Amino acid sequence: MRILALRTHWFPDNTPGSRRFESILKGLSQSNEVELYAPTKNDMENVFPFNFKEVSVPNFYFNPTYQKYVGVIRRFLPKLDYFASFGQIVERKINKAIDTGEKFDCIITTYQTMSSVKVAARLAKKYKIPWFCDVRDLPNQFLPLGQLNSETRYLYRLLKSAKGVTSVNQALCDRMAIESSIENSAVVYNGVPLDLLNSYTENIAKHASGSEFFDIVYAGSLYAGRKLDPLLDAVKKLSKDNKIRVVVLGGIKNIEKTRYLNKYNQIIEFKGLVSLDELTSYYKQASVLVNLLPESHKDAIPSKIFEYAATGRSILNLSPVDSFVSQFIDTNEFGKTLFHKDDCEKWLLEEITNWKSNLITTAPSNTVEKLMPFTREFQAKSFELFLKDNSLDEGQ
């Protein structure tokens, strides 16, 4: 197949959504011709005229220089959709390519920015090319339609033009089928890098059993519905007799960060967003890895679960007991699902005792076998089969 892939932000950031889309494109390109249309660095500089050499933060959108400039724009031109400029640049390039004879069997995009979806919907309608959108997941995806924000409702309307959609959970696929009248949908789970899985034995050996601290690592954002307080309350009590450190890797609002620091200053560290290599390094140095999901995401399974398990570390799961991720972790013996402070304290005390004796709790020996269906390569293959099943009869 000849596939037109598009995105309307300059380069892939370090969010799970971007990593997911990049891995899908990489997998598709092995047996298909994939043409990616995206803004170039020059395009971005024409929209944001500051020195891009200053942009070194792994996640571009959290770069202080970028935020300062965008803050000025939003203050004086609050209705400016700055991503729309990137979308127009990409759309013009694609229009020119197709109008001069380029042919594509399908269009694929991801819901990273609304402008990507807008451009794809227009192109699909104009050129009669089947369009597929990887939505991954949505904030507040299980709220009634009337309670969803305007952007999510608009997304559902745009997806009516899509030939098919993919998501990380069946519940969202079913929801999009109803709201957007989509006949073709598929669950494509998040994936773990195969190289990380292949180094599983090495990962186990690199456990920081000789570290001065018992490190507990959480990778992800903290916001309403995602709170570490039960864990931190337990750690605070145990830290009187043990050297314990909780490391948070991800985004957090300043007001919430201040609350955590005021209450748990001696035991918690915020590292912000880090590169994928740094993220993996923190995983390998950890004694325990933490998963935290709100009630609204109980039908999803985040990519970090597969990454966690591939490092061989024990997972402390602070998610609803009836959630899909809890069942996945408990069934595969990747860790323990707990929710209350007293349960966390008891379990952590056992882990710390073992850690002091160099008896490291790791994932089961057949972890690699269990995770093979969840590699990014398998993920890309699933997406490719979905495209072929639903687009070959309509290719241009």
C-alpha positions as CSV (number, residue, x, y, z in Angstrom):
1,M,0.0,0.0,0.0
2,R,1.0,3.6,-0.5
3,I,0.1,5.5,2.7
4,L,-0.2,9.2,3.3
5,A,0.7,9.9,7.0
6,L,0.3,13.4,8.3
7,R,0.8,15.3,11.5
8,T,0.7,19.1,12.2
9,H,3.3,19.5,14.9
10,W,7.0,19.7,13.9
11,F,8.7,16.8,15.5
12,P,7.5,13.9,17.7
13,D,7.5,14.8,21.3
14,N,8.0,12.3,24.2
15,T,4.3,11.8,24.9
16,P,2.9,8.2,24.7
17,G,0.7,9.3,21.8
18,S,3.6,10.5,19.7
19,R,5.7,7.4,20.5
20,R,2.8,5.3,19.6
21,F,2.3,7.0,16.2
22,E,6.0,6.9,15.4
23,S,6.2,3.2,16.1
24,I,3.1,2.5,13.9
25,L,4.7,4.5,11.0
26,K,8.0,2.6,11.5
27,G,6.3,-0.7,11.4
28,L,4.1,0.2,8.4
29,S,7.2,1.4,6.4
30,Q,8.7,-2.1,6.5
31,S,6.3,-3.5,3.9
32,N,4.5,-0.4,2.6
33,E,5.4,2.9,1.1
34,V,4.7,5.6,3.7
35,E,4.9,9.3,2.9
36,L,4.9,11.5,6.0
37,Y,3.8,15.1,5.6
38,A,4.7,17.3,8.6
39,P,5.9,20.8,9.2
40,T,9.7,21.3,8.9
41,K,11.9,23.2,11.2
42,N,11.8,26.2,8.7
43,D,8.0,26.1,8.7
44,M,8.0,26.3,12.5
45,E,10.4,29.2,12.6
46,N,8.1,31.1,10.3
47,V,5.3,30.7,12.8
48,F,7.4,31.1,15.9
49,P,10.4,33.4,15.2
50,F,12.6,32.4,18.1
51,N,15.9,30.6,18.2
52,F,15.2,26.9,17.8
53,K,18.7,26.0,19.0
54,E,17.4,26.9,22.5
55,V,14.8,24.0,22.2
56,S,16.5,21.2,24.0
57,V,13.8,19.9,26.3
58,P,12.6,16.5,25.2
59,N,9.0,17.6,25.1
60,F,9.0,20.6,22.8
61,Y,5.7,22.0,24.1
62,F,7.1,22.3,27.7
63,N,10.1,24.3,26.6
64,P,10.3,27.5,28.6
65,T,11.1,29.7,25.6
66,Y,8.2,28.2,23.6
67,Q,5.8,28.6,26.6
68,K,6.9,32.2,27.1
69,Y,6.3,33.1,23.4
70,V,3.0,31.2,23.2
71,G,1.9,32.8,26.5
72,V,2.2,36.3,24.9
73,I,0.3,35.1,21.8
74,R,-2.5,33.7,23.9
75,R,-2.7,36.9,26.0
76,F,-3.1,39.3,23.1
77,L,-4.7,36.9,20.5
78,P,-6.6,34.4,22.6
79,K,-8.5,33.0,19.6
80,L,-5.4,32.3,17.6
81,D,-5.1,28.6,16.8
82,Y,-1.4,28.4,16.3
83,F,-1.5,24.8,15.2
84,A,-3.8,25.7,12.4
85,S,-0.9,27.5,10.7
86,F,1.0,24.2,10.7
87,G,-2.0,22.4,9.4
88,Q,-2.4,24.8,6.5
89,I,1.3,24.3,5.6
90,V,0.9,20.6,5.6
91,E,-2.4,20.7,3.7
92,R,-0.9,22.8,0.9
93,K,2.0,20.4,0.5
94,I,-0.4,17.5,0.2
95,N,-2.8,19.2,-2.2
96,K,0.2,20.1,-4.4
97,A,1.4,16.5,-4.3
98,I,-1.9,14.9,-5.2
99,D,-2.8,17.5,-7.8
100,T,0.4,16.8,-9.6
101,G,-0.2,13.0,-9.8
102,E,0.7,11.5,-6.4
103,K,-1.7,8.6,-5.5
104,F,-2.4,7.1,-2.1
105,D,-4.4,4.1,-0.9
106,C,-5.2,5.7,2.4
107,I,-4.6,8.5,4.9
108,I,-3.6,8.0,8.5
109,T,-3.2,10.4,11.3
110,T,-3.3,10.6,15.0
111,Y,-5.3,12.7,17.4
112,Q,-2.4,14.7,18.7
113,T,-3.8,18.0,17.7
114,M,-7.2,18.9,16.4
115,S,-5.7,20.5,13.3
116,S,-4.4,17.0,12.2
117,V,-7.9,15.7,12.3
118,K,-9.4,18.7,10.5
119,V,-6.8,18.4,7.6
120,A,-7.3,14.7,7.3
121,A,-11.1,15.0,7.2
122,R,-10.9,17.7,4.4
123,L,-8.5,15.7,2.3
124,A,-10.5,12.5,2.6
125,K,-13.6,14.3,1.4
126,K,-11.9,16.2,-1.4
127,Y,-9.9,13.3,-2.9
128,K,-12.1,10.4,-1.9
129,I,-9.3,8.6,-0.1
130,P,-10.1,6.5,2.9
131,W,-8.9,8.0,6.1
132,F,-8.0,6.2,9.3
133,C,-7.5,7.9,12.7
134,D,-5.7,6.5,15.7
135,V,-7.4,8.2,18.5
136,R,-5.6,6.3,21.3
137,D,-7.7,7.6,24.2
138,L,-9.6,10.7,25.1
139,P,-9.9,12.8,28.3
140,N,-13.2,12.1,30.1
141,Q,-14.1,9.7,27.3
142,F,-16.8,8.0,29.2
143,L,-18.9,11.1,30.1
144,P,-22.3,11.6,28.6
145,L,-22.1,13.5,25.3
146,G,-23.7,16.6,26.9
147,Q,-20.9,16.7,29.5
148,L,-18.0,16.5,27.1
149,N,-16.0,19.6,26.3
150,S,-16.6,21.3,22.9
151,E,-13.4,20.0,21.4
152,T,-14.2,16.3,22.0
153,R,-17.8,16.8,20.6
154,Y,-16.2,18.4,17.6
155,L,-13.8,15.5,17.2
156,Y,-16.7,13.1,17.1
157,R,-18.3,15.1,14.3
158,L,-15.1,15.2,12.3
159,L,-14.6,11.4,12.7
160,K,-17.8,10.9,10.8
161,S,-15.6,11.3,7.7
162,A,-13.2,8.6,8.8
163,K,-13.2,5.1,7.2
164,G,-12.0,3.6,10.5
165,V,-10.6,4.4,13.9
166,T,-8.3,2.7,16.4
167,S,-8.1,3.0,20.1
168,V,-6.4,1.4,23.1
169,N,-9.7,0.1,24.5
170,Q,-12.9,-1.4,23.2
171,A,-15.2,0.9,25.2
172,L,-13.9,3.9,23.3
173,C,-14.2,2.1,20.0
174,D,-17.8,1.4,20.8
175,R,-18.4,5.0,21.9
176,M,-17.0,6.3,18.6
177,A,-19.1,3.9,16.6
178,I,-22.2,5.4,18.2
179,E,-21.2,9.1,18.2
180,S,-19.5,9.1,14.8
181,S,-21.4,6.4,13.0
182,I,-18.1,4.5,12.4
183,E,-18.5,0.9,11.1
184,N,-14.8,0.0,11.3
185,S,-12.9,0.2,14.5
186,A,-10.2,-1.9,16.2
187,V,-8.4,-2.1,19.5
188,V,-4.6,-1.6,19.0
189,Y,-2.9,-1.8,22.3
190,N,0.1,0.4,23.3
191,G,3.4,-1.4,22.7
192,V,6.7,-2.0,24.4
193,P,10.0,-1.4,22.4
194,L,11.3,-4.8,21.3
195,D,14.9,-3.8,22.1
196,L,13.8,-3.2,25.7
197,L,12.1,-6.6,25.9
198,N,15.1,-8.3,24.3
199,S,17.3,-6.9,27.1
200,Y,15.0,-8.3,29.8
201,T,17.6,-10.5,31.5
202,E,20.1,-7.6,31.4
203,N,17.5,-5.3,32.8
204,I,17.0,-7.6,35.8
205,A,20.8,-7.7,36.4
206,K,21.0,-3.9,36.4
207,H,18.6,-3.5,39.4
208,A,20.0,-1.0,41.8
209,S,20.1,-3.4,44.8
210,G,23.2,-1.6,46.0
211,S,21.6,1.8,46.0
212,E,21.4,3.9,49.1
213,F,17.7,4.5,48.5
214,F,14.7,2.3,47.9
215,D,13.5,4.1,44.8
216,I,9.8,4.2,43.9
217,V,9.2,5.6,40.4
218,Y,6.0,6.9,38.9
219,A,5.9,7.9,35.2
220,G,2.9,9.9,34.2
221,S,1.0,13.1,34.9
222,L,-0.6,14.0,38.2
223,Y,-3.9,15.8,38.1
224,A,-7.5,15.5,39.4
225,G,-8.3,11.8,39.7
226,R,-4.6,10.9,39.8
227,K,-3.2,11.3,43.3
228,L,-0.3,9.6,45.0
229,D,-1.4,10.5,48.5
230,P,-2.2,7.0,49.7
231,L,1.3,5.8,48.6
232,L,3.1,8.9,49.9
233,D,1.4,8.7,53.3
234,A,2.7,5.1,53.6
235,V,6.2,6.1,52.4
236,K,6.3,9.0,54.8
237,K,5.7,6.7,57.7
238,L,8.1,4.1,56.6
239,S,10.8,6.7,55.8
240,K,11.4,7.2,59.5
241,D,13.3,3.9,59.5
242,N,14.2,3.5,55.8
243,K,15.8,5.6,53.1
244,I,13.0,5.8,50.5
245,R,12.6,8.1,47.6
246,V,9.6,8.7,45.3
247,V,10.5,10.0,41.9
248,V,7.8,11.4,39.6
249,L,8.5,11.7,35.9
250,G,5.8,13.7,34.1
251,G,3.7,16.8,34.0
252,I,2.1,18.5,36.9
253,K,0.5,21.9,37.5
254,N,2.5,24.2,39.8
255,I,-0.2,24.5,42.4
256,E,-0.5,20.7,42.7
257,K,3.3,20.4,42.8
258,T,3.5,22.9,45.6
259,R,0.9,20.9,47.6
260,Y,2.9,17.7,47.3
261,L,6.2,19.4,48.2
262,N,4.7,21.1,51.2
263,K,3.3,17.8,52.5
264,Y,6.0,15.3,51.4
265,N,9.1,17.4,50.8
266,Q,11.6,15.0,52.2
267,I,10.5,12.0,50.2
268,I,9.3,13.2,46.8
269,E,11.3,14.4,43.7
270,F,9.8,15.9,40.5
271,K,11.9,15.4,37.4
272,G,9.4,16.7,34.9
273,L,9.4,15.3,31.4
274,V,12.5,13.4,30.4
275,S,13.7,11.7,27.2
276,L,12.8,8.1,26.4
277,D,16.4,7.0,27.2
278,E,16.3,8.8,30.6
279,L,12.9,7.3,31.3
280,T,14.1,3.8,30.7
281,S,17.1,4.5,32.9
282,Y,14.9,5.5,35.8
283,Y,12.8,2.3,35.2
284,K,15.9,0.2,35.6
285,Q,17.2,2.0,38.7
286,A,13.8,1.6,40.4
287,S,13.0,-0.9,43.1
288,V,9.2,-0.5,42.5
289,L,7.3,1.1,39.6
290,V,3.9,2.7,40.2
291,N,0.8,2.7,38.0
292,L,-2.0,5.1,38.7
293,L,-5.2,5.3,36.8
294,P,-8.5,7.2,37.6
295,E,-11.9,5.6,37.4
296,S,-12.5,7.2,34.0
297,H,-9.7,5.2,32.4
298,K,-10.5,1.8,33.9
299,D,-11.0,0.2,30.5
300,A,-7.6,1.3,29.1
301,I,-4.1,-0.1,29.6
302,P,-1.3,2.5,29.4
303,S,1.9,1.9,27.4
304,K,4.0,2.2,30.5
305,I,2.6,-1.0,31.9
306,F,4.4,-3.0,29.2
307,E,7.5,-0.9,29.6
308,Y,7.4,-1.4,33.4
309,A,7.0,-5.2,33.0
310,A,9.8,-5.4,30.4
311,T,12.3,-4.0,33.0
312,G,11.4,-6.8,35.4
313,R,10.5,-4.4,38.3
314,S,7.6,-5.1,40.5
315,I,4.5,-2.9,39.8
316,L,2.5,-1.2,42.6
317,N,-0.8,-0.7,40.9
318,L,-3.0,2.1,42.5
319,S,-5.9,1.7,40.1
320,P,-9.6,0.6,40.5
321,V,-9.7,-3.2,41.3
322,D,-12.2,-3.8,38.5
323,S,-10.1,-2.0,35.9
324,F,-8.6,-3.8,32.9
325,V,-5.1,-2.8,33.9
326,S,-5.5,-4.3,37.4
327,Q,-6.7,-7.6,36.0
328,F,-3.8,-7.6,33.5
329,I,-1.2,-6.9,36.2
330,D,-2.7,-9.4,38.8
331,T,-3.3,-12.2,36.3
332,N,0.2,-12.0,34.9
333,E,1.7,-11.5,38.3
334,F,3.5,-8.3,37.3
335,G,2.8,-6.7,40.7
336,K,0.2,-6.0,43.3
337,T,-3.0,-4.0,43.1
338,L,-3.6,-1.9,46.3
339,F,-5.5,1.2,47.1
340,H,-5.5,2.0,50.8
341,K,-2.6,3.5,52.7
342,D,-2.4,0.6,55.2
343,D,-2.2,-1.9,52.4
344,C,0.6,0.1,50.6
345,E,2.5,0.3,53.9
346,K,2.4,-3.4,54.5
347,W,3.3,-4.4,51.0
348,L,6.2,-1.8,50.8
349,L,7.6,-2.9,54.1
350,E,7.9,-6.5,52.7
351,E,9.6,-5.1,49.5
352,I,12.0,-3.0,51.5
353,T,12.9,-5.9,53.8
354,N,13.7,-8.0,50.7
355,W,15.6,-5.2,49.1
356,K,17.8,-4.8,52.2
357,S,18.6,-8.6,51.9
358,N,19.2,-8.3,48.2
359,L,16.1,-10.5,47.5
360,I,14.8,-8.5,44.6
361,T,11.2,-8.9,43.6
362,T,11.0,-9.2,39.8
363,A,8.4,-10.1,37.2
364,P,7.8,-13.8,36.4
365,S,10.3,-15.7,34.3
366,N,7.9,-16.0,31.4
367,T,7.4,-12.2,31.2
368,V,9.0,-11.9,27.8
369,E,6.7,-14.6,26.4
370,K,3.6,-12.8,27.9
371,L,4.6,-9.4,26.5
372,M,5.5,-10.5,22.9
373,P,1.9,-9.8,21.7
374,F,2.3,-6.2,23.1
375,T,5.5,-5.2,21.3
376,R,5.4,-2.1,19.1
377,E,6.2,-4.3,16.1
378,F,3.1,-6.4,16.8
379,Q,1.1,-3.1,17.4
380,A,2.2,-1.8,13.9
381,K,1.3,-5.1,12.3
382,S,-2.2,-5.0,13.9
383,F,-2.7,-1.5,12.5
384,E,-1.5,-2.6,9.0
385,L,-3.9,-5.5,8.9
386,F,-6.7,-3.1,9.9
387,L,-5.9,-0.8,7.1
388,K,-5.7,-3.5,4.5
389,D,-9.0,-5.1,5.6
390,N,-10.8,-1.8,5.2
391,S,-9.1,0.3,2.5
392,L,-8.0,-1.8,-0.4
393,D,-11.4,-1.6,-2.2
394,E,-11.4,2.2,-2.1
395,G,-7.8,3.2,-2.8
396,Q,-7.3,6.0,-5.3
